[in-house]
Amino acid sequence: MCGIAGIVGRPEETVDTSVVHRMCETIVHRGPDDEGIYARGAAGLGMRRLSIIDLAGGKQPIHNEDETVWVVFNGEIYNFPTLRRELEQRGHRFCTHSDTEVIVHLYEEVGADFVKRLRGMFAIALYDEKKDLLILARDRLGKKPLHYAMHNGRLLFGSEIKAILAIHPELAEIDLEGLLQYFYFGYIPDPLTAFRTIRKLPAGHLMESHKGEIKIRQYWDVPEYDTSTLTEEECLEQLEHRLDEAVRIRLISDVPLGALLSGGVDSSIIVALMARATSKPVKTFSIGFEAEQFNESAYARQVAEKFGTDHHELILQPDLEETLMYLSEMMEEPFGDSSMLPTYYVCRMARREVTVALSGDGGDELFAGYDRYLVATERRKLDAIPESLKQVYRGWIHGFLPQGMYGKNLAWNASLNERDRYLDGISFFPALQRERKLFTSSFLESAKRLPDPLLQWQQLYDSAPAHNFVSRLLYLDTKTYLNSDILTKVDRMSMATSLEVRVPMLDHEFVEFVASLPLEWKFREGKRKYILKKLAERLGLPPALLHRRKQGFQMPLVDWMRSERKHQFWGILLEERTLQRGYFKPQAVRSLIGEHLRGRRNRSGLLWRMLVLELWHRNFMESRSNWSSKRRPPEVLTRDADTIVLAPATMTGISPAANSA
């Protein structure tokens, strides 16, 4: 695991190693163990390494036998032993025992399609000197990030945006289209970023750059849904076998390894399979809150006791302003998912004990685990309303109803078709725009001239390789929310702590298998994750965990924004420079805060997104000259008798190992 960066300039240019080094300096947190640079002619590749496999010999960049093909790579290739044997049989000579070296020799055999043979998570930059060809590739589900920009005839790339801005800070220009996506969804999806000329390489895509010409193509997509004819028992047998294999191949590591345990079904199954595959107790790590309605730590503890894990807990009480300033710098873009805080803290706690951790991410998108799928299915009965009546409401009645009237936006939602009803429910901006109270008229006018953010979602839904409503939603969320929210959060927060997180449920072969299963084995009579919970029962997970209401990795924002911590929010949102950004009407901001404090309405989600946007402005737009300075992590470790105090949070150890620094 590492971070990568690089540049390919104009033919007459010579890339200096110091330029690539400056790019790599910004991503030291992704790879604190080592740096490697290739610079020859107009091409330069760099990496920062977090040593996981072949600690002594796996340094990058890695080259082929005659040193004409070079690669830097962020991720893990789990089928590299098999690929290596095949390549050795075809005469290739290996100098290391790392998974990275497989990439250059596989490229020699099959060209750019080498990426189709890789099983794992990756962001790859490969340069072929003879062809003057740069290939950038990103894994199928988007676990590892890769950004790029064309500037003055140069192609720049990096695991993080900071690597590009390090040598071209003038590229820190706001992309209103990206920010509009943020206002809609709380994140900025591929291929946009918050910066006008910087883009993300989409998941499952590769880029070929030759003499200034760029070609991007998709090499993988989720296959057709609901094609399998397996019986329930056959499905269960296959599910256990395939997920067990996905877990086992992710236990390959030359450094300590553990698991992030939330207390939900997905991560608990991963821990159960890990415990079965290893002889030593699995190290598990959980987060909790003082507010009981948000605290899942008791369920995580039950799983830890059931499988005899070496368990560690953290009760989170962060200094929000200090922590958010640091984490918003790590995210690099406005990012409205507040669960990035507990994700960061659980990763930081885990990193004190292990270098690699497995997680249960992906289960909700694969097995229909979200409440919104149930809500969307129930609302399909609204399709019985004649379209003529829906049009009358949207075109006439809605505009005459008073602003803020209870049920006004719900009625609008009911007037849409099933696809647009779902999109209206998961997007934030349309309802706010209809009220026309929060955003300034100048911003709304600018937004009108931008492409409709929902168009990409509509096209994904319409082109989904599925023939039923819920499967189309699963495909849509896999391509958007999973990629650009969940996996982005996990990557940035884990890498901020130099922890590698592996995600067995998003093994692409497992994803293809689950997609093929009939919907009834995932979403059955309103029961979500039907077959996955059957597997959990077979593995012996506590019944109380399986049948409780889904909670998710939520934050007690409502309480925090009304408690003594509220000043950490309002002090920033009410500052003059915040109010003058031009997005929101100052009086509307004050009104929202007042509504929330008085308990009239829960505005925590909206206020959180506004706060994150402001912190992004301060980190990246106001500090262009020194944005890449090394901001220290927000907490300081101290020892007090038998307890470690993690300021501004507190840690409680469930096992003696939890109290060893």
C-alpha positions as CSV (number, residue, x, y, z in Angstrom):
1,M,0.0,0.0,0.0
2,C,1.3,3.4,-0.8
3,G,0.6,6.7,-2.5
4,I,1.6,7.5,-6.1
5,A,2.3,10.6,-8.1
6,G,3.9,11.7,-11.3
7,I,4.2,13.8,-14.4
8,V,4.6,13.3,-18.1
9,G,5.7,16.5,-19.8
10,R,6.2,17.7,-23.3
11,P,8.8,15.8,-25.4
12,E,11.4,18.6,-25.2
13,E,11.1,18.7,-21.3
14,T,13.2,16.9,-18.7
15,V,11.4,16.1,-15.5
16,D,13.6,16.7,-12.4
17,T,13.5,14.3,-9.5
18,S,13.0,17.2,-7.1
19,V,9.6,17.9,-8.8
20,V,8.4,14.4,-8.3
21,H,9.8,14.5,-4.7
22,R,7.7,17.6,-4.0
23,M,4.6,15.7,-5.1
24,C,5.4,12.7,-3.0
25,E,6.0,14.9,0.1
26,T,2.3,15.7,0.2
27,I,1.3,12.1,0.6
28,V,3.8,10.8,3.2
29,H,0.9,9.8,5.4
30,R,-0.1,7.2,2.7
31,G,3.4,5.7,2.7
32,P,5.6,6.6,5.7
33,D,8.1,3.8,5.2
34,D,9.9,4.7,2.0
35,E,10.1,6.9,-1.1
36,G,11.0,5.9,-4.7
37,I,11.3,8.0,-7.8
38,Y,11.9,7.3,-11.5
39,A,12.7,10.3,-13.7
40,R,14.0,10.0,-17.2
41,G,13.4,12.4,-20.0
42,A,9.9,13.9,-19.9
43,A,8.5,11.3,-17.5
44,G,8.6,11.0,-13.8
45,L,6.9,8.5,-11.4
46,G,7.0,8.6,-7.7
47,M,5.7,6.7,-4.7
48,R,5.5,6.7,-0.9
49,R,5.4,3.2,0.5
50,L,3.6,1.6,3.4
51,S,5.4,-1.8,3.6
52,I,3.0,-4.7,3.7
53,I,4.4,-7.5,1.5
54,D,8.1,-8.2,0.8
55,L,9.2,-5.6,3.3
56,A,12.9,-5.7,2.2
57,G,12.6,-6.2,-1.5
58,G,9.3,-4.6,-2.6
59,K,10.6,-1.1,-3.1
60,Q,9.1,0.9,-6.0
61,P,9.3,2.0,-8.8
62,I,9.7,-1.6,-10.2
63,H,10.9,-2.3,-13.7
64,N,11.1,-5.2,-16.2
65,E,14.2,-7.0,-17.2
66,D,15.6,-4.4,-19.6
67,E,14.4,-1.4,-17.5
68,T,12.1,-0.1,-20.3
69,V,8.8,-0.6,-18.4
70,W,8.4,1.1,-15.0
71,V,5.5,1.0,-12.5
72,V,4.3,2.6,-9.3
73,F,1.3,1.1,-7.6
74,N,-1.0,1.8,-4.7
75,G,-2.9,-1.3,-3.4
76,E,-2.7,-5.0,-3.2
77,I,-2.9,-7.7,-5.9
78,Y,-4.3,-10.8,-4.1
79,N,-3.8,-13.3,-7.0
80,F,-0.2,-12.3,-7.6
81,P,1.2,-15.8,-6.6
82,T,-0.8,-17.4,-9.4
83,L,0.1,-14.7,-11.9
84,R,3.7,-14.9,-11.0
85,R,3.8,-18.7,-11.6
86,E,2.2,-18.2,-15.0
87,L,4.7,-15.5,-16.0
88,E,7.7,-17.4,-14.8
89,Q,6.6,-20.4,-16.9
90,R,6.6,-18.0,-19.9
91,G,10.2,-17.0,-19.2
92,H,9.9,-13.8,-17.2
93,R,12.5,-13.3,-14.5
94,F,11.5,-11.7,-11.1
95,C,13.8,-9.7,-8.8
96,T,11.5,-9.4,-5.9
97,H,8.7,-11.3,-4.1
98,S,6.2,-8.3,-4.2
99,D,2.9,-8.2,-6.0
100,T,4.0,-5.0,-7.8
101,E,6.5,-6.8,-10.1
102,V,3.7,-9.0,-11.6
103,I,2.2,-5.8,-13.2
104,V,5.2,-5.0,-15.4
105,H,5.6,-8.6,-16.7
106,L,1.8,-9.0,-17.2
107,Y,1.9,-5.8,-19.3
108,E,4.6,-7.2,-21.5
109,E,2.4,-10.2,-22.2
110,V,-1.0,-8.7,-22.8
111,G,-0.5,-4.9,-23.0
112,A,-3.0,-2.5,-21.4
113,D,-5.4,-5.3,-20.8
114,F,-3.2,-6.5,-18.0
115,V,-5.6,-4.8,-15.6
116,K,-8.3,-7.3,-16.4
117,R,-6.2,-10.1,-14.9
118,L,-5.7,-8.3,-11.5
119,R,-7.7,-9.2,-8.5
120,G,-7.5,-6.7,-5.8
121,M,-7.5,-2.9,-5.1
122,F,-5.2,-0.7,-7.0
123,A,-4.3,2.6,-8.6
124,I,-1.5,2.0,-11.1
125,A,0.8,4.2,-13.2
126,L,2.9,2.3,-15.7
127,Y,5.3,4.0,-18.2
128,D,6.6,2.3,-21.3
129,E,9.8,4.1,-22.5
130,K,9.9,2.5,-25.9
131,K,6.3,3.6,-26.8
132,D,6.4,6.8,-24.7
133,L,3.1,5.5,-23.2
134,L,1.7,6.2,-19.8
135,I,-1.1,4.0,-18.5
136,L,-3.2,4.9,-15.5
137,A,-5.6,2.4,-14.1
138,R,-8.0,2.2,-11.2
139,D,-9.6,-0.8,-9.6
140,R,-13.1,-2.0,-10.5
141,L,-15.0,-0.7,-7.5
142,G,-12.9,2.4,-6.8
143,K,-11.2,1.4,-3.5
144,K,-8.1,3.3,-4.4
145,P,-8.2,6.9,-5.8
146,L,-6.4,8.4,-8.7
147,H,-6.6,12.0,-9.8
148,Y,-5.1,13.7,-12.9
149,A,-4.9,17.1,-14.7
150,M,-3.7,18.4,-18.0
151,H,-1.9,21.7,-17.7
152,N,0.3,23.4,-20.2
153,G,0.9,20.2,-22.2
154,R,1.7,18.2,-19.0
155,L,-0.2,15.3,-17.6
156,L,-0.1,15.3,-13.8
157,F,-1.4,12.5,-11.6
158,G,-1.6,11.6,-7.9
159,S,-3.3,9.5,-5.3
160,E,-4.4,12.8,-3.8
161,I,-5.2,16.2,-5.2
162,K,-2.5,17.7,-3.0
163,A,0.2,16.0,-5.1
164,I,-0.9,17.9,-8.2
165,L,-1.4,21.2,-6.4
166,A,2.1,20.9,-4.9
167,I,3.7,21.9,-8.2
168,H,0.8,23.8,-9.7
169,P,-1.1,25.6,-6.9
170,E,-2.7,27.8,-9.5
171,L,-5.0,24.8,-10.3
172,A,-6.8,25.4,-7.0
173,E,-9.8,27.0,-8.8
174,I,-13.3,26.2,-7.8
175,D,-15.4,24.0,-10.0
176,L,-19.0,25.1,-9.5
177,E,-20.3,22.0,-11.2
178,G,-18.4,19.8,-8.6
179,L,-19.8,22.0,-5.8
180,L,-23.3,21.6,-7.2
181,Q,-22.9,17.9,-7.1
182,Y,-21.8,18.3,-3.4
183,F,-25.0,20.2,-2.6
184,Y,-27.0,17.5,-4.2
185,F,-25.4,14.4,-2.7
186,G,-22.9,15.4,0.0
187,Y,-20.0,14.2,-2.1
188,I,-18.5,14.8,-5.5
189,P,-18.7,11.7,-7.8
190,D,-16.4,10.6,-10.5
191,P,-15.1,12.1,-12.6
192,L,-15.5,15.6,-11.1
193,T,-13.6,17.2,-8.3
194,A,-14.0,20.5,-6.5
195,F,-11.2,21.9,-8.7
196,R,-12.0,23.0,-12.2
197,T,-9.1,21.3,-14.1
198,I,-8.5,18.3,-11.9
199,R,-10.4,15.1,-12.5
200,K,-10.8,11.6,-11.0
201,L,-10.1,8.6,-13.1
202,P,-13.4,6.7,-12.7
203,A,-13.5,3.3,-11.1
204,G,-13.1,0.4,-13.5
205,H,-11.4,2.6,-16.1
206,L,-7.9,3.0,-17.5
207,M,-6.2,5.9,-19.3
208,E,-3.6,5.7,-22.0
209,S,-1.6,8.9,-22.7
210,H,0.6,9.1,-25.7
211,K,2.3,12.3,-27.0
212,G,-0.3,14.5,-25.3
213,E,-3.3,12.5,-26.5
214,I,-5.4,11.0,-23.7
215,K,-7.8,8.0,-24.2
216,I,-10.0,6.8,-21.3
217,R,-12.0,3.5,-21.5
218,Q,-14.0,1.3,-19.2
219,Y,-12.6,-2.2,-18.7
220,W,-15.1,-3.5,-16.1
221,D,-18.7,-3.1,-15.0
222,V,-21.1,-5.0,-12.8
223,P,-22.5,-7.8,-14.9
224,E,-26.2,-8.6,-15.3
225,Y,-28.3,-8.9,-12.2
226,D,-30.6,-11.8,-11.2
227,T,-29.4,-14.4,-13.7
228,S,-28.7,-17.3,-11.3
229,T,-31.0,-20.2,-10.8
230,L,-29.5,-21.4,-7.5
231,T,-31.8,-22.7,-4.8
232,E,-31.6,-21.0,-1.4
233,E,-29.4,-23.8,0.1
234,E,-27.1,-23.8,-3.0
235,C,-26.9,-20.0,-2.8
236,L,-26.0,-20.2,0.9
237,E,-23.3,-22.8,0.3
238,Q,-21.8,-20.7,-2.5
239,L,-22.0,-17.5,-0.5
240,E,-20.1,-19.0,2.4
241,H,-17.4,-20.5,0.2
242,R,-16.8,-17.5,-1.9
243,L,-16.8,-15.0,1.0
244,D,-14.6,-17.2,3.0
245,E,-12.1,-17.3,0.1
246,A,-12.3,-13.5,-0.3
247,V,-11.4,-13.1,3.4
248,R,-8.6,-15.7,3.3
249,I,-6.7,-14.2,0.4
250,R,-6.8,-10.8,2.2
251,L,-5.0,-12.3,5.2
252,I,-1.8,-12.3,3.3
253,S,0.5,-9.9,5.0
254,D,4.0,-9.6,6.4
255,V,2.8,-7.1,9.1
256,P,0.2,-7.3,11.9
257,L,-3.4,-7.5,10.8
258,G,-6.9,-7.0,12.4
259,A,-10.5,-6.0,11.7
260,L,-12.7,-3.0,12.1
261,L,-15.8,-4.2,13.9
262,S,-18.9,-2.0,14.0
263,G,-21.3,-4.4,15.6
264,G,-23.3,-4.7,12.4
265,V,-24.0,-7.8,10.3
266,D,-21.4,-7.2,7.6
267,S,-18.3,-6.6,9.7
268,S,-19.3,-9.3,12.2
269,I,-19.4,-11.9,9.4
270,I,-15.9,-10.8,8.3
271,V,-14.6,-11.2,11.9
272,A,-16.3,-14.6,12.2
273,L,-14.6,-15.8,9.0
274,M,-11.2,-14.3,10.0
275,A,-11.5,-16.1,13.4
276,R,-12.1,-19.4,11.6
277,A,-9.1,-18.9,9.3
278,T,-6.5,-18.0,11.9
279,S,-5.1,-19.7,14.9
280,K,-4.4,-16.6,17.0
281,P,-7.2,-14.2,18.3
282,V,-8.2,-11.6,15.8
283,K,-7.5,-8.1,16.9
284,T,-10.8,-6.1,16.6
285,F,-11.4,-2.4,16.9
286,S,-14.7,-0.6,17.6
287,I,-16.0,2.9,18.1
288,G,-18.8,4.2,20.3
289,F,-20.5,7.3,21.6
290,E,-21.8,8.4,25.0
291,A,-25.2,8.9,23.4
292,E,-26.8,5.4,23.7
293,Q,-28.9,5.7,20.6
294,F,-25.7,6.0,18.5
295,N,-23.6,3.5,20.4
296,E,-23.2,0.1,18.8
297,S,-20.2,-0.9,20.9
298,A,-22.2,-3.4,23.0
299,Y,-23.1,-5.4,19.9
300,A,-19.4,-5.3,18.8
301,R,-18.5,-6.6,22.2
302,Q,-20.9,-9.5,21.9
303,V,-19.3,-10.5,18.6
304,A,-15.8,-10.1,20.1
305,E,-16.7,-12.4,23.0
306,K,-18.4,-14.9,20.7
307,F,-15.2,-15.3,18.6
308,G,-12.6,-14.7,21.3
309,T,-11.1,-11.7,19.7
310,D,-8.5,-9.3,21.2
311,H,-10.9,-6.4,21.3
312,H,-10.4,-2.7,21.6
313,E,-12.9,0.1,22.1
314,L,-12.9,3.9,21.7
315,I,-15.6,6.2,23.1
316,L,-15.5,9.2,20.9
317,Q,-15.7,12.8,22.4
318,P,-13.7,14.8,19.8
319,D,-12.7,18.4,19.7
320,L,-14.8,19.0,16.6
321,E,-13.2,22.2,15.3
322,E,-9.6,21.0,15.5
323,T,-10.4,17.5,14.2
324,L,-12.5,18.8,11.3
325,M,-9.9,21.2,10.2
326,Y,-7.4,18.3,10.0
327,L,-9.8,15.8,8.4
328,S,-11.2,18.3,5.8
329,E,-7.6,18.7,4.7
330,M,-7.3,15.0,4.3
331,M,-10.5,14.7,2.3
332,E,-9.4,17.5,-0.1
333,E,-12.9,18.2,-1.2
334,P,-16.2,19.1,0.6
335,F,-17.4,15.8,2.0
336,G,-20.7,15.7,3.9
337,D,-20.7,12.2,5.5
338,S,-20.1,12.9,9.2
339,S,-19.1,9.3,9.8
340,M,-15.7,10.3,8.6
341,L,-15.0,11.2,12.2
342,P,-15.6,7.8,13.8
343,T,-13.9,6.2,10.8
344,Y,-10.8,8.3,11.3
345,Y,-10.7,7.5,15.1
346,V,-11.2,3.8,14.7
347,C,-8.5,3.6,12.1
348,R,-6.1,5.6,14.3
349,M,-6.8,3.3,17.2
350,A,-6.3,0.2,15.0
351,R,-3.0,1.6,13.6
352,R,-1.5,1.6,17.1
353,E,-1.8,-2.2,17.0
354,V,-1.8,-3.3,13.3
355,T,-0.9,-2.1,9.9
356,V,-3.7,-3.8,8.0
357,A,-7.4,-4.1,8.9
358,L,-10.3,-5.8,7.2
359,S,-13.7,-4.1,7.1
360,G,-17.3,-5.1,6.1
361,D,-18.0,-2.3,3.7
362,G,-20.1,-3.1,0.6
363,G,-22.7,-5.3,2.2
364,D,-25.5,-2.8,2.0
365,E,-25.1,-2.1,-1.7
366,L,-24.7,-5.8,-2.6
367,F,-27.5,-7.2,-0.4
368,A,-30.0,-4.3,-0.3
369,G,-29.3,-3.2,3.3
370,Y,-30.4,0.4,3.3
371,D,-33.8,1.6,4.7
372,R,-34.3,3.6,1.5
373,Y,-34.8,0.5,-0.6
374,L,-37.7,-0.5,1.6
375,V,-39.1,3.1,1.5
376,A,-38.7,3.3,-2.3
377,T,-40.5,-0.1,-2.8
378,E,-43.4,1.0,-0.6
379,R,-43.8,4.3,-2.5
380,R,-44.2,2.5,-5.8
381,K,-47.9,2.3,-5.0
382,L,-47.9,6.0,-5.8
383,D,-47.4,5.1,-9.4
384,A,-51.2,4.4,-9.4
385,I,-51.8,8.1,-9.3
386,P,-52.6,9.3,-12.9
387,E,-49.7,11.1,-14.5
388,S,-52.1,14.0,-15.5
389,L,-52.8,14.7,-11.8
390,K,-49.0,14.6,-11.0
391,Q,-48.3,17.1,-13.7
392,V,-51.0,19.4,-12.4
393,Y,-49.5,19.3,-8.9
394,R,-45.9,20.0,-10.2
395,G,-46.9,22.6,-12.7
396,W,-49.4,24.6,-10.7
397,I,-50.5,23.5,-7.2
398,H,-47.0,23.2,-5.7
399,G,-46.0,26.8,-6.5
400,F,-49.1,28.2,-4.7
401,L,-48.5,26.3,-1.5
402,P,-46.9,28.4,1.3
403,Q,-43.1,28.1,1.8
404,G,-42.2,25.7,4.5
405,M,-45.6,24.1,4.5
406,Y,-45.5,20.6,6.1
407,G,-45.7,17.9,3.5
408,K,-45.1,20.2,0.6
409,N,-41.9,18.5,-0.5
410,L,-43.3,15.0,0.3
411,A,-46.2,15.7,-2.1
412,W,-43.7,16.8,-4.8
413,N,-41.8,13.5,-4.3
414,A,-45.0,11.6,-4.6
415,S,-45.8,13.2,-8.0
416,L,-42.6,11.8,-9.6
417,N,-42.1,8.4,-11.3
418,E,-40.3,5.6,-9.4
419,R,-36.8,6.5,-10.7
420,D,-37.0,10.2,-10.1
421,R,-38.8,9.7,-6.8
422,Y,-35.8,7.8,-5.5
423,L,-33.3,10.3,-6.8
424,D,-35.3,13.2,-5.3
425,G,-35.3,11.4,-1.9
426,I,-31.5,10.9,-1.8
427,S,-30.5,14.3,-3.1
428,F,-30.4,17.3,-0.9
429,F,-30.4,20.3,-3.2
430,P,-33.7,20.1,-5.1
431,A,-36.0,20.4,-2.1
432,L,-33.9,23.3,-0.8
433,Q,-34.0,25.0,-4.2
434,R,-37.7,24.6,-4.4
435,E,-38.0,26.5,-1.1
436,R,-35.6,29.2,-2.5
437,K,-34.8,30.3,1.1
438,L,-31.2,29.2,1.7
439,F,-29.2,29.9,-1.5
440,T,-28.4,33.3,-2.9
441,S,-30.1,34.3,-6.2
442,S,-26.7,34.7,-7.8
443,F,-25.7,31.1,-6.9
444,L,-29.0,29.8,-8.1
445,E,-28.6,31.6,-11.4
446,S,-25.1,30.1,-11.8
447,A,-26.5,26.7,-11.0
448,K,-29.1,27.0,-13.8
449,R,-26.3,27.2,-16.4
450,L,-24.6,24.0,-15.2
451,P,-25.5,20.4,-16.3
452,D,-28.2,18.8,-14.2
453,P,-26.4,16.6,-11.6
454,L,-29.3,14.2,-11.6
455,L,-28.7,13.4,-15.3
456,Q,-25.8,11.1,-14.6
457,W,-27.9,9.2,-12.0
458,Q,-30.8,8.9,-14.4
459,Q,-28.6,7.5,-17.1
460,L,-27.0,5.0,-14.7
461,Y,-30.5,3.8,-13.6
462,D,-31.8,3.6,-17.1
463,S,-28.7,1.6,-18.4
464,A,-28.5,-0.7,-15.3
465,P,-27.9,-4.3,-16.3
466,A,-31.1,-5.3,-14.3
467,H,-34.8,-5.8,-15.0
468,N,-36.3,-5.0,-11.6
469,F,-36.6,-1.9,-9.6
470,V,-34.5,-2.7,-6.5
471,S,-31.6,-4.3,-8.6
472,R,-31.4,-1.1,-10.6
473,L,-31.1,0.8,-7.3
474,L,-28.3,-1.5,-6.1
475,Y,-26.4,-0.9,-9.4
476,L,-26.9,2.9,-9.1
477,D,-25.7,3.0,-5.5
478,T,-22.7,0.8,-6.3
479,K,-21.6,3.1,-9.1
480,T,-22.2,6.3,-7.1
481,Y,-22.6,6.3,-3.3
482,L,-20.4,3.2,-2.6
483,N,-17.6,4.5,-4.8
484,S,-17.6,8.2,-4.1
485,D,-18.8,8.3,-0.5
486,I,-18.2,5.0,1.4
487,L,-14.9,4.0,-0.2
488,T,-13.6,7.5,-0.5
489,K,-14.2,8.0,3.2
490,V,-12.5,4.7,4.2
491,D,-9.5,5.4,1.9
492,R,-8.8,8.9,3.1
493,M,-9.4,8.3,6.8
494,S,-7.4,5.1,6.9
495,M,-4.5,6.6,4.9
496,A,-4.5,9.6,7.2
497,T,-3.4,7.2,9.8
498,S,-1.2,5.0,7.6
499,L,-3.5,2.0,7.9
500,E,-4.4,-0.3,5.0
501,V,-8.0,-1.3,4.9
502,R,-9.1,-4.3,2.9
503,V,-12.7,-5.0,1.9
504,P,-13.5,-8.7,1.2
505,M,-17.1,-8.1,0.2
506,L,-15.9,-5.9,-2.6
507,D,-13.7,-8.6,-4.2
508,H,-14.9,-8.2,-7.8
509,E,-15.5,-11.9,-8.3
510,F,-17.6,-11.9,-5.2
511,V,-19.5,-8.8,-6.4
512,E,-20.2,-10.5,-9.7
513,F,-21.5,-13.6,-7.9
514,V,-23.8,-11.6,-5.7
515,A,-25.1,-9.5,-8.5
516,S,-26.2,-12.7,-10.3
517,L,-28.3,-13.9,-7.4
518,P,-32.1,-13.6,-7.6
519,L,-33.4,-10.5,-5.8
520,E,-35.4,-12.7,-3.5
521,W,-32.2,-13.9,-1.8
522,K,-31.3,-10.3,-1.0
523,F,-34.5,-8.4,-0.6
524,R,-37.4,-10.7,0.4
525,E,-40.8,-9.6,1.6
526,G,-39.3,-6.4,3.0
527,K,-36.5,-8.2,4.7
528,R,-33.1,-6.8,3.7
529,K,-29.9,-8.8,3.5
530,Y,-32.0,-12.0,3.6
531,I,-29.3,-14.5,2.5
532,L,-26.5,-12.7,4.2
533,K,-28.3,-12.9,7.6
534,K,-28.8,-16.6,6.9
535,L,-25.1,-16.9,6.6
536,A,-24.6,-15.0,9.8
537,E,-26.9,-17.5,11.6
538,R,-24.9,-20.4,10.2
539,L,-21.7,-18.7,11.5
540,G,-23.1,-18.4,14.9
541,L,-23.6,-14.6,15.2
542,P,-25.7,-13.5,18.2
543,P,-29.4,-13.4,17.2
544,A,-29.9,-10.0,18.9
545,L,-27.4,-8.5,16.4
546,L,-29.1,-10.0,13.4
547,H,-32.7,-8.8,14.0
548,R,-32.2,-5.3,15.4
549,R,-32.9,-2.1,13.5
550,K,-30.1,-1.1,11.1
551,Q,-28.2,1.8,12.7
552,G,-25.2,2.5,10.5
553,F,-22.1,4.5,11.4
554,Q,-24.0,7.5,12.5
555,M,-22.9,10.5,14.5
556,P,-24.8,12.2,17.4
557,L,-24.8,15.5,15.5
558,V,-28.3,16.6,16.7
559,D,-27.1,16.4,20.3
560,W,-23.7,17.9,19.7
561,M,-25.2,20.8,17.9
562,R,-27.4,21.6,20.8
563,S,-25.0,20.8,23.6
564,E,-21.9,22.6,25.0
565,R,-20.2,21.6,21.7
566,K,-22.5,23.8,19.7
567,H,-20.1,26.8,19.8
568,Q,-17.6,24.7,17.9
569,F,-20.1,24.7,15.0
570,W,-21.8,28.1,15.2
571,G,-18.6,30.1,15.8
572,I,-17.4,29.1,12.3
573,L,-20.7,29.3,10.4
574,L,-21.5,32.8,11.8
575,E,-18.2,34.4,11.1
576,E,-18.4,37.2,8.5
577,R,-16.1,35.5,6.0
578,T,-18.3,32.4,6.1
579,L,-21.5,34.4,5.5
580,Q,-19.9,36.3,2.6
581,R,-19.0,33.3,0.5
582,G,-21.9,33.8,-1.8
583,Y,-23.6,30.4,-1.6
584,F,-26.1,31.1,1.3
585,K,-28.2,34.0,2.4
586,P,-26.7,35.2,5.8
587,Q,-30.1,35.6,7.4
588,A,-31.1,32.1,6.2
589,V,-28.0,30.7,7.9
590,R,-28.8,32.4,11.2
591,S,-32.4,31.2,10.9
592,L,-31.4,27.6,10.3
593,I,-29.2,27.7,13.4
594,G,-32.0,29.2,15.5
595,E,-34.5,26.6,14.3
596,H,-32.1,23.8,15.3
597,L,-31.1,25.3,18.7
598,R,-34.8,25.8,19.6
599,G,-35.6,22.2,18.6
600,R,-38.1,23.3,16.0
601,R,-36.5,21.2,13.3
602,N,-33.5,18.9,13.0
603,R,-31.1,20.8,10.7
604,S,-27.9,18.9,11.7
605,G,-27.3,17.3,8.4
606,L,-27.6,20.6,6.4
607,L,-25.6,22.6,8.9
608,W,-22.9,19.9,8.9
609,R,-22.5,20.1,5.1
610,M,-22.3,23.9,5.3
611,L,-19.6,23.7,7.9
612,V,-17.5,21.2,5.9
613,L,-17.8,23.4,2.8
614,E,-16.4,26.4,4.8
615,L,-13.5,24.4,6.2
616,W,-12.6,23.2,2.7
617,H,-12.6,26.9,1.6
618,R,-10.2,27.8,4.4
619,N,-7.9,24.8,3.9
620,F,-7.6,25.0,0.1
621,M,-8.9,28.3,-1.3
622,E,-7.7,30.8,1.3
623,S,-4.3,29.1,1.9
624,R,-3.0,28.5,-1.6
625,S,0.5,29.4,-0.6
626,N,0.8,27.1,2.3
627,W,-2.1,24.6,2.0
628,S,0.3,21.7,1.8
629,S,2.0,22.4,5.1
630,K,2.0,19.5,7.5
631,R,-1.0,20.0,9.8
632,R,-0.6,17.8,12.9
633,P,-3.2,15.2,13.8
634,P,-5.6,16.5,16.3
635,E,-5.0,14.1,19.2
636,V,-2.1,13.6,21.6
637,L,-1.4,10.3,23.3
638,T,-0.6,10.3,27.0
639,R,-0.4,7.5,29.6
640,D,-2.2,7.6,33.0
641,A,-1.8,4.4,35.1
642,D,-3.6,1.5,33.3
643,T,-5.6,3.7,30.9
644,I,-4.5,5.5,27.7
645,V,-6.2,8.9,27.4
646,L,-6.6,9.8,23.8
647,A,-7.2,13.6,23.9
648,P,-9.6,15.0,22.8
649,A,-11.2,11.5,22.9
650,T,-11.1,8.9,25.6
651,M,-10.1,5.2,25.1
652,T,-11.2,2.2,27.1
653,G,-9.4,-1.0,26.8
654,I,-11.4,-4.2,26.6
655,S,-8.2,-6.3,26.6
656,P,-4.7,-5.8,28.1
657,A,-3.4,-5.2,24.6
658,A,-5.6,-2.1,24.3
659,N,-3.5,-0.4,27.0
660,S,-0.1,-1.1,25.4
661,A,1.4,1.8,23.5
